[in-house]
Amino acid sequence: CKGCTYPEIAVNVSFDKSGYSSTYNTFHSWETIPNKVWMKRKKVFENIVKKIKKNNKSNYDCIIAVSGGKDSYYQTHVIKEYGLKPLLVTYNGNNYLSTGWHNLNRMRQVFDADHLILGPSQDSLIKLNLLGFNKMGDMNWHNHCGILTLPIQLAVKFKIPYVIYGEPFWDISGMYKPEDFIEFTQKVRLEHGMRGFDWSDMIGKKNFYLSEKDLQWAKYPTDEEITKVGVRGLYIGNYFKWDPNKHKDLIIKKYKWKSSPIPFERTYRRFSNLDDRYENGSHDYLKFIKFGYGRATDHSSKDILTGYISREKGIEYVKKHDHVIPSDLNHWLKYVGMKKEEFYKKADTFRSNKVWWIEKNYWYKDNIWGQPKKYEKVFLSRKLQKYYE
């Protein structure tokens, strides 16, 4: 992209004839919204708040899906500023970094809010890690499922009509326009967050046996159950201008939120994804294996568009970080009991032949910014190796 660092292979991103990505174009459609329109959007949210205060019969005014990250703190900050009583809901997938866990546990203290945390059994989580990896090259499928299912499930159970999320998924792909006011739906959950796989795809599988009882937390309510309560999933980003860097500064100052004390290997940011050690690491490394780009591309594109870094600096970060093999890959392999060669044999089957090819038993890909580069050794079967060659 001429305006950020996204390559043409980026997921859900399209390009116009001038070489600009849908991410770039959608960002500018949001960026050019005048202040008076943002005031009107804020008024829409305030009317929702009035409706909640007038009509809500539940013990809680809304549920906020929280991980303890900067966005979670900002969402809860906004809700509490409007005098609502939220129930904080967290899915714990066993992946927290110590700083992320510290931030999460302080939320009920600094916001004076009740907080429910659900974590499946470790045995179930290990099996789900392996199933997600083998099915779609994403060991974090269970995390996406948990945070997109559990809050809606509890909203139905406790008859709480609103579930609050942060930024809509348009922030990367540019799939929708500002005037769409998109809300959270089952389609968003299944097709985008969960890669088209649901809980029923994970039960009764050979070698990773899970029963329906192991996945009660992953069952999405029926349309009838949702309609009866009137549950709506709202994105705060539709009503207040979204700026992760400003949010981070606000919550550090007001709530003493902590960013990572040590740098990550695959991105330059220290304030994103502290709830999941693999999100910036092995999970994102699999995205690089599949599509040839990674977390530094995501973060630099956002920071270029919001004016925090130059495009040249963003390209520098991409060159430095996107290809790095994270040390936490060894942590994950030990966690699930898998050998590195077995990991690569499976991971290599997800590589896109639009990005990768094989030469002399090594993977090569276009460097985008220069000459093709050599990466990891090939562990493919002869049949697949011939396909990529």
C-alpha positions in Angstrom: 0.0 0.0 0.0 1.3 3.5 -0.9 -0.2 4.9 2.3 0.8 2.2 4.9 2.7 -1.1 5.0 0.0 -3.7 4.1 0.9 -6.0 1.2 -1.7 -7.2 -1.4 -2.0 -10.6 0.3 -3.2 -9.1 3.6 -6.4 -10.7 4.9 -9.6 -9.0 3.8 -7.7 -6.0 2.4 -8.4 -4.8 -1.2 -6.5 -2.3 -3.3 -7.7 0.5 -5.6 -6.2 1.4 -9.0 -3.9 4.0 -7.4 -2.2 1.4 -5.1 -3.9 2.3 -1.9 -5.4 -0.3 0.4 -8.9 -0.5 1.7 -7.4 0.0 5.2 -5.9 3.3 4.1 -9.0 4.5 2.3 -11.4 3.5 5.2 -9.1 5.2 7.7 -9.3 8.5 5.8 -13.1 8.2 5.6 -13.1 8.0 9.5 -10.4 10.6 9.8 -12.3 13.2 7.8 -15.4 13.0 10.0 -15.8 16.6 11.4 -16.0 17.2 15.1 -19.7 18.1 14.9 -20.5 14.7 13.5 -18.5 13.0 16.3 -20.7 15.1 18.7 -23.8 13.7 17.0 -22.3 10.1 17.3 -21.7 10.8 21.0 -25.3 11.9 21.4 -26.5 8.6 19.9 -24.5 6.8 22.6 -25.9 9.0 25.3 -29.4 8.2 24.2 -28.6 4.5 24.5 -27.3 5.2 28.0 -30.6 7.0 28.9 -32.6 4.1 27.5 -30.5 1.6 29.6 -31.0 3.7 32.8 -34.8 4.0 32.1 -35.6 0.5 31.0 -33.0 -2.0 32.3 -34.3 -4.4 34.9 -31.2 -6.5 35.2 -28.7 -6.1 38.1 -26.1 -5.0 35.6 -26.5 -2.3 32.9 -24.2 -3.9 30.4 -21.4 -6.5 30.0 -18.0 -5.4 28.9 -15.8 -8.1 27.3 -12.4 -7.4 28.8 -8.9 -8.9 28.5 -7.2 -6.3 30.8 -5.6 -4.6 27.9 -5.6 -0.9 27.0 -8.9 -1.2 25.1 -10.6 -3.0 28.0 -9.6 -0.2 30.3 -10.7 2.5 27.9 -14.1 0.8 27.3 -14.7 0.4 31.0 -13.6 4.0 31.6 -16.2 5.3 29.2 -19.0 3.2 30.6 -18.2 4.2 34.2 -17.9 7.9 33.2 -21.6 7.6 32.1 -22.6 6.2 35.5 -23.5 2.7 34.3 -22.9 -0.5 36.3 -21.1 -3.0 34.1 -20.3 -6.7 34.6 -16.8 -7.4 33.4 -16.4 -10.7 31.6 -13.1 -12.4 30.7 -12.2 -15.6 28.9 -8.9 -16.9 30.2 -7.2 -19.2 27.7 -4.1 -19.8 29.8 -1.9 -17.5 27.8 -1.5 -14.4 30.0 1.8 -12.7 30.4 2.5 -11.6 34.0 2.0 -7.9 33.2 -1.3 -8.6 31.5 -2.5 -10.7 34.4 -1.6 -7.9 36.8 -3.6 -5.4 34.7 -6.6 -7.7 34.5 -6.8 -8.4 38.2 -6.7 -4.6 39.0 -9.8 -3.9 36.9 -12.4 -4.7 39.6 -10.3 -2.6 42.0 -9.8 0.6 40.0 -13.3 0.5 38.4 -15.3 -0.8 41.4 -16.9 -3.4 39.1 -17.8 -7.1 39.5 -15.7 -9.4 37.3 -16.3 -12.9 36.1 -13.3 -14.9 34.7 -13.9 -18.2 33.0 -11.0 -20.5 32.0 -11.6 -24.0 30.5 -9.6 -26.9 32.0 -5.9 -27.1 30.9 -6.5 -30.5 29.3 -9.3 -29.0 27.1 -7.1 -26.0 26.3 -4.2 -28.1 25.2 -6.5 -30.1 22.9 -8.0 -27.0 21.5 -4.6 -25.5 20.8 -3.7 -28.6 18.8 -7.0 -28.7 17.0 -6.9 -25.1 16.0 -3.3 -25.4 14.8 -4.0 -28.5 12.8 -7.3 -27.3 11.3 -6.5 -23.7 10.4 -3.0 -22.9 11.5 -4.2 -20.9 14.5 -3.6 -22.3 18.0 -5.6 -19.3 19.4 -8.9 -20.3 17.9 -10.2 -21.0 21.4 -9.3 -17.5 22.5 -11.3 -15.9 19.7 -14.2 -18.2 20.4 -14.2 -17.4 24.1 -14.2 -13.7 24.0 -16.8 -13.6 21.2 -19.1 -16.2 22.8 -19.0 -16.0 26.6 -20.1 -12.4 27.0 -23.1 -12.9 24.8 -23.9 -16.2 26.5 -23.9 -14.5 29.9 -25.9 -11.5 28.6 -28.7 -14.0 27.7 -28.4 -15.8 31.0 -28.5 -12.7 33.2 -30.9 -10.8 30.9 -28.4 -8.0 30.2 -29.4 -6.2 27.0 -26.0 -4.7 25.9 -22.5 -6.1 25.4 -19.7 -3.6 24.9 -16.7 -4.2 22.7 -14.0 -1.8 21.6 -13.0 -1.1 18.0 -14.9 -2.8 15.2 -13.0 -5.2 12.9 -13.1 -2.5 10.2 -10.0 -0.9 11.7 -7.7 -3.3 9.7 -9.6 -4.5 6.7 -11.6 -1.4 5.8 -14.7 -3.6 5.1 -17.3 -1.1 6.2 -17.9 2.7 6.1 -18.4 4.9 9.2 -22.1 5.4 8.4 -22.8 1.7 8.7 -22.6 1.7 12.5 -21.9 -2.0 12.5 -22.8 -4.1 15.5 -21.5 -7.4 16.8 -23.2 -10.4 15.2 -23.0 -14.1 15.0 -21.7 -13.7 11.5 -18.8 -11.5 12.8 -18.1 -14.1 15.4 -18.1 -17.2 13.2 -16.7 -16.0 9.8 -14.1 -13.5 11.0 -13.2 -14.2 14.6 -13.4 -18.0 14.4 -12.4 -18.6 10.8 -15.6 -20.4 10.0 -15.2 -23.1 12.6 -17.6 -23.5 15.6 -17.5 -25.6 18.8 -19.2 -28.5 17.1 -16.2 -28.8 14.7 -14.0 -29.5 17.8 -15.8 -32.5 19.4 -15.1 -36.2 19.1 -12.0 -35.9 17.0 -9.5 -38.7 17.0 -6.4 -38.1 19.2 -7.9 -34.8 20.6 -11.1 -36.1 22.0 -13.4 -33.4 23.4 -17.0 -33.8 24.4 -19.9 -31.4 24.2 -19.6 -31.0 28.0 -16.1 -29.7 27.6 -17.3 -26.8 25.4 -20.4 -25.4 27.1 -18.7 -22.0 27.3 -18.3 -22.0 23.5 -22.0 -22.5 22.6 -23.5 -19.3 21.1 -27.1 -18.6 22.2 -29.9 -19.2 19.6 -31.5 -16.3 17.7 -34.6 -16.8 19.8 -32.7 -16.5 23.1 -30.9 -13.4 21.9 -34.1 -11.8 20.6 -36.1 -12.5 23.8 -33.6 -10.6 25.9 -32.9 -8.0 23.2 -29.1 -8.4 23.4 -27.0 -6.0 21.2 -23.3 -6.0 20.8 -22.0 -2.4 20.5 -18.6 -1.1 19.5 -17.5 2.0 21.4 -15.4 3.0 18.4 -18.6 3.9 16.5 -19.3 6.7 19.0 -15.9 8.0 20.1 -12.9 8.6 17.9 -10.6 5.6 18.3 -6.9 6.2 19.0 -5.0 3.4 20.8 -2.0 5.5 21.6 -4.2 8.2 23.3 -6.1 5.6 25.2 -2.9 4.0 26.4 -1.7 7.4 27.7 -5.0 8.1 29.4 -5.2 4.8 31.3 -1.6 4.9 32.3 -2.1 8.3 33.9 -5.5 7.6 35.4 -5.3 3.9 36.4 -1.6 3.2 36.5 -2.0 0.5 33.7 1.3 -1.1 32.8 2.7 -1.9 29.4 5.3 -4.7 28.9 8.6 -4.0 30.7 10.5 -5.9 28.0 10.2 -5.6 24.2 8.5 -8.1 22.0 10.4 -10.0 19.3 7.8 -9.6 16.5 6.7 -6.0 17.0 8.0 -2.7 18.3 4.9 -1.9 20.4 4.9 -2.8 24.1 1.3 -2.0 24.9 -0.7 -4.5 22.7 -1.8 -8.1 23.4 -0.5 -8.5 26.9 -3.3 -11.0 27.6 -1.9 -13.5 25.2 1.8 -14.5 25.0 1.3 -16.1 21.6 -0.6 -13.3 19.9 2.5 -11.2 19.3 4.6 -14.4 19.1 3.8 -17.8 17.8 0.3 -17.1 16.7 1.5 -14.1 14.7 4.4 -16.1 13.4 1.9 -18.5 11.8 0.3 -15.5 10.1 3.7 -14.7 8.6 4.1 -18.4 7.5 0.6 -18.3 5.9 0.6 -14.9 4.3 4.1 -13.4 4.5 3.4 -10.5 6.9 3.0 -10.1 10.6 2.2 -8.0 13.7 4.7 -5.2 12.9 2.8 -4.7 9.6 -0.5 -4.4 11.6 0.9 -2.0 14.2 3.0 0.1 11.8 0.0 0.6 9.4 -2.1 1.8 12.3 0.6 4.1 13.6 1.4 5.5 10.2 -2.3 6.3 9.5 -2.7 8.0 12.9 0.5 10.0 12.4 2.6 8.5 15.2 5.4 7.3 12.8 6.4 7.9 9.2 5.8 5.3 6.5 9.6 5.0 6.2 9.9 4.2 9.9 7.0 1.7 9.6 8.9 -0.1 6.7 12.0 -0.2 8.9 9.9 -1.9 11.7 8.4 -4.4 9.3 11.9 -5.4 8.0 13.2 -5.8 11.5 10.3 -7.8 13.1 7.9 -9.5 10.7 10.1 -12.5 9.9 11.5 -13.2 13.4 11.0 -16.7 14.8 9.7 -16.1 18.3 11.3 -17.8 21.3 7.9 -18.5 22.8 7.4 -21.1 20.0 9.5 -23.4 22.2 7.2 -22.6 25.1 4.1 -23.5 23.0 5.7 -26.7 21.7 6.5 -27.8 25.3 2.9 -26.9 26.4 1.3 -29.1 23.8 4.0 -31.8 23.6 4.9 -31.3 19.9 8.3 -31.5 18.2 9.6 -28.6 16.1 9.8 -30.7 13.0 6.2 -31.8 13.4 5.2 -28.1 13.9 6.9 -27.0 10.6 5.5 -30.0 8.6 2.0 -28.9 9.4 2.6 -25.1 9.4 4.2 -25.3 5.9 1.0 -26.8 4.5 -0.8 -23.5 5.2 1.7 -21.3 3.2 0.1 -19.4 0.3 1.8 -20.1 -3.0 1.0 -16.5 -3.9 3.8 -15.6 -1.4 6.1 -18.6 -1.0 8.1 -20.9 -3.2 10.8 -23.5 -2.7 14.5 -23.5 -3.8 17.1 -26.0 -2.8 15.0 -27.2 0.2 14.4 -23.7 1.6 11.4 -21.4 1.6 11.7 -18.2 -0.3 9.4 -15.2 -0.5 9.3 -11.8 -2.1 10.7 -9.2 0.3 8.4 -6.5 -1.0 11.0 -3.9 -0.2 13.9 -5.6 -2.1 15.2 -9.0 -3.3 13.6 -12.3 -2.4 14.8 -13.7 1.0 15.6 -17.2 2.2 13.8 -18.5 5.3 13.2 -21.8 7.1 14.1 -25.3 5.8 11.3 -27.3 4.1 9.7 -30.1 5.9 6.9 -30.9 3.4 6.0 -34.2 1.9 7.3 -34.7 -1.6 3.8 -34.2 -3.0 3.4 -30.8 -1.4 7.0 -29.8 -2.1 6.4 -30.5 -5.8 3.2 -28.4 -5.6 5.1 -25.3 -4.3 8.1 -25.7 -6.6 
